[in-house]
Every structure is written in C-alpha cells, then in structure tokens.
Amino acid sequence: MAGMTPSNAVEAEVASEATEAGFDQALAGMGDFSEAMAAGLAAESSHNAAHVDAHADATDFGGNSALIMGLPVMMKVVLGSTKMPVASLAKLTKGSVVKLDKMVGDPVDILVNGRLIARGEVVVLNEGTSRFGVVLTQVGALPTAGK
C-alpha cells in the first residue's frame, strides 16, 4: 500500500477484512458446497478477524449481494500430479505416458481458486457428448496430506 498513510492503510485493511468476512457469511447460506468454500476462505482470514471494527457490518453488501454471488471463481478438478526432474520433462514427446500419484478409483481433488474444498469421483455423463463429470463425495474442511 505504497503512498498510503498508516491510518489509511489500516482503514483499507479493515474494509477488506469486513468484505471478506461478509463474503464468507454469504457463501454459508448456499449449502454444503459453499460451506467448504467458506471454510477455505475462513482459514486465511481468521487471524485477521479479531482486528475488524466491531461496528463493521460484515453481512451488508450495500445491496450488491446478487452481484457478489455472481462473481466467477475458477474450479479445477485435479486427477493427479507427479514430480520429475527437468531432464525427464525435456524428454517428453507425443505419446509419452506420465505416471500420476493417484490410482484408478482414487478420489480427485476439487479446488476453487486454488483451495481444496471437496473431493469426488470422476464419472462419464450420458449427454451424448461423452463429457466427464465429478460426483462430490467429500465437501468441507479436508486434510491436504495423506489423501
């Protein structure tokens, strides 16, 4: 926050924290999936919550709750991952097979804006387009190690 006085920087931080807390509360009203998203966001913002002004109304979006709930987020379904040296990476060509850290049938991780919020099973949808889908099997605060 270059160019801000200490007073302005604190006010901006408090406003940002109040907005984030309000977003968490709005998500909580959307059910299990939103509770998982809120849990991920709460972990990041909980250490700041004690500093939020007691008069800040975290649930007031100034009538913009529909706008906020319409904000796009990036959801990724992670099938697996692997580590390899750059030399091995450089040797990959068309047709190369990369061994992942997960087995067939293992749950996939579902990340929203980079945060683990759920796990699920990959399914093939019968829509005539041969698309994949994911059936959610776990939603909420999930351990990231020892999957």
N, C-alpha and C positions, 0 to 999 in steps of 0.2 A: 504494500500500500504506500508506494513512494509518493511524496508530496502531500501526505495527509498529516495533520497534527495528531498527537497521541489521543486527544479527545475524540476527533473524528474517526480515527481508526477503531477505537473501542465501540463507538456508536455503530459503525458499519458492521463490525463483528457481531454485536448483539442482534442487529437486524437480520443478519444472515442466519444466525443460530435460531432465531424465532421462526423464520421462514422454513428452515429445515425441520424444526420440531412440528410445525403445522403440517408440513408435507407428510411426516410420519403418521400423524393422527388421521389425516385424510385417507391415507392408504389403509389404516387399520379398519376402516368401515367397509372395505371391499372384500373381506373374507380371507380364507387361508392363504391364498397366493400373495395378497397384499400384506398379510402379517409377516410373511417370510421376507418380503422386500423391506418392510418397516424394521424388522429385526436386524437386517444387514445395515441399514442406514443408522439405526439407533446405536449400534456398536461404535460407529465412527463419531457420532455426535454426543454420546452420553457423557463424555468427560467435559464437554462444554456446557451441558445443561445447567449446571449449578451457577453459571455466570449470567444466565439470561435474566433480564429485568423482570421482577415479579409482576409488573404491570403489563408486560407484553402479552397480548392475547394470541397464543400460538394457533388457535383454531380459526382466526379471522383472516381470510384471504382477500378481504376487501371486495367480496362479491365475485371473485375470479376463480372459484373452486372448479368450475367446469373447464376453464382454460387450463388450469394446472393439471387436472386429471387427464387432459388431452395431450399433455406433453409426451413426445415419443421417448422411449427408452430402447436400448439395444439389448436384445435377448440372444444369447448364444447357447447352443447345446453342444457340449464337449464330449465327443466319442472317446477320446483318449489322448495321451501325449507320450512323448519319448524324448530322451536326451541322446545326443550324438555329437562326436567331435566334428569340427568344421570340415576336416578331411573327408569324413564319411558323407557329410551333406553335399560336398562338392562332387562326389561320385554318383549321386542320384541322377537317374535318367528316366525317360518314359518307360514304364513297365516295372520300375523298381518297386519293391514291397517294403514298407516301413512298418516294423513291429511296434504296436502300441502297448501301453502299460495295462490295458484292460482286456478281459476275456469276453468272449461271446456270452451274452446274457447278463453281464455286469450292468449296474445302473449307470446312466450317463448323467453328467453334471449339467445343471441349468443355471446359467449366470445372467444376471441383469446388471448392466453397466459394470461388469467385471466382478460382481459379488455373487457368491454361491447362495442361491435362495431355494433350490429344490433339486431333487434327483428324480429320474424316471426311466422308463423302458421304451426303447425305440420300437415303433410299430409301422407297418405299411398301411396307408389309408386306402380304402376301396372307393376311390373317387374317379376311377378311370384314368387317372393321371400318374399312377404309381408314385405318389408322394410319400415321404416319411412323415411321421408324427411322433409325439412323445406322450406317453401316459404317465402322469405325475404319481410317484409312489411315496415320496417324502417331501414335505413342504415345511419350511421353518428354519430355525437355527440348526445348522448342520455342521458336524465336525469336518474340517478340511483335510485332516490327516487320518490315515487308517480307514479309508473308504471301504 
